Amino acid sequence: MTISLFSFVGMYDRVLGSLAHLLDKGADFAAAEKIDPDAILDWQLIDDMNPLRFQAEVVINFARQWTARAAGLPVPDGVATGSTLEGLRAAIAAAQADLAALTPEQFAGRDGVLLTIKIGEIMEPTLPTEQWVSGFATMNIYFHLSTAYAILRMKGVSIGKPDLFAGRL
């Protein structure tokens, strides 16, 4: 199998499926515990770490925005902060629809295209598109998905490693 920038579209779609699955497991847990399902979105691993809501928003935003950048398309706006579970589910569905509309041709010849991206207030590196996507974007997507998983697991949601990879293969 040849790896191309377009290969990340399917990978990110599966990550979004896994995120949706984890959020559903969290909502089921909340219902069983008689907790407001949206309250789980404020859960954190530790006080100085961003909550579950933030982790989900980053996964969704990175999946949509980095594939758009890689294809040379306009970068879509991010998910509004402060999302509810229903808002996150809708954002996941919208992101998956965006990914489904992408074609291999949109990524052809884009591997070495240089992109300069401002990261916070600390740096603005210029890297080839393939390096941004295969390194920076993918590592961040899996970091935030794993953190969402860890938050839910730490709070008692019955999930295991297979749930982290529940997106369709």
SVG drawing of the C-alpha trace seen along z (x, -y; Angstrom):
<svg xmlns="http://www.w3.org/2000/svg" viewBox="-30 -35 40 39">
<polyline fill="none" stroke="black" stroke-width="0.4" points="0.0,0.0 1.3,-3.4 1.0,-6.1 0.0,-9.5 -1.5,-12.6 -4.9,-11.3 -4.2,-8.2 -4.7,-10.5 -8.3,-11.3 -9.3,-7.7 -7.2,-7.6 -8.8,-10.9 -12.3,-9.6 -11.6,-6.5 -10.4,-8.8 -13.6,-10.8 -15.6,-7.5 -13.6,-6.5 -14.2,-9.9 -18.0,-9.5 -17.9,-6.1 -16.1,-7.3 -18.5,-10.2 -21.4,-7.8 -19.9,-5.5 -19.5,-8.6 -23.1,-9.6 -24.3,-6.1 -22.3,-6.1 -23.7,-9.5 -27.3,-8.3 -26.6,-5.2 -25.1,-7.3 -27.9,-9.9 -25.4,-12.6 -26.2,-15.4 -24.5,-14.0 -23.1,-17.4 -21.4,-17.5 -18.9,-14.9 -17.5,-17.4 -16.1,-19.4 -14.2,-16.3 -10.4,-16.7 -7.5,-14.4 -6.0,-17.0 -6.9,-20.6 -4.5,-22.3 -5.4,-20.2 -8.0,-21.0 -11.3,-19.1 -12.9,-16.4 -14.8,-19.1 -11.5,-20.7 -10.0,-17.3 -12.9,-16.5 -12.9,-19.9 -9.2,-19.6 -9.7,-16.2 -12.5,-17.5 -10.8,-20.7 -7.5,-19.0 -9.3,-16.3 -11.1,-19.0 -8.5,-21.7 -5.3,-19.8 -6.8,-17.8 -8.1,-21.1 -4.6,-22.6 -3.0,-19.5 -5.4,-19.6 -4.8,-23.4 -8.4,-24.2 -9.8,-27.0 -9.4,-26.0 -12.8,-25.6 -13.7,-27.4 -13.1,-25.4 -15.8,-24.0 -17.2,-26.6 -15.8,-26.3 -18.2,-25.3 -20.0,-22.6 -22.6,-20.3 -22.6,-16.5 -25.1,-17.1 -23.0,-19.9 -20.0,-17.7 -21.9,-14.8 -23.1,-17.2 -19.5,-18.5 -18.2,-15.0 -20.8,-14.2 -20.0,-17.4 -16.3,-16.7 -16.8,-13.2 -18.9,-14.6 -16.1,-17.0 -13.6,-14.2 -15.9,-12.0 -16.0,-14.8 -12.2,-14.9 -10.6,-13.1 -7.1,-11.8 -6.6,-14.3 -6.9,-17.2 -3.8,-16.0 -1.7,-15.1 1.7,-16.8 1.1,-18.6 3.5,-16.6 6.4,-19.1 4.4,-22.3 5.7,-24.5 3.2,-25.7 3.9,-28.3 1.7,-27.9 1.6,-30.0 1.5,-27.8 0.3,-29.9 2.4,-32.9 5.7,-31.0 6.6,-29.9 5.7,-30.1 7.6,-27.2 7.6,-26.5 7.5,-22.8 6.5,-20.6 2.8,-19.7 3.7,-16.0 5.7,-16.8 2.9,-18.9 0.3,-16.2 2.3,-13.0 4.0,-14.5 2.4,-17.5 -1.3,-17.0 -1.4,-13.2 0.5,-13.2 -1.9,-15.9 -5.0,-14.1 -4.0,-10.9 -2.7,-12.8 -6.1,-14.5 -8.1,-11.3 -6.0,-9.4 -6.5,-12.1 -10.3,-12.0 -10.1,-8.2 -8.0,-8.7 -10.4,-11.2 -13.4,-8.9 -11.6,-5.9 -10.3,-7.7 -13.9,-8.8 -15.1,-5.2 -16.5,-4.8 -16.2,-1.1 -13.9,-1.3 -10.8,0.5 -8.2,0.3 -10.6,1.6 -12.8,-1.4 -9.9,-3.7 -9.9,-2.2 -13.6,-1.8 -13.8,-3.9 -14.5,-1.8 -11.5,-0.1"/>
</svg>
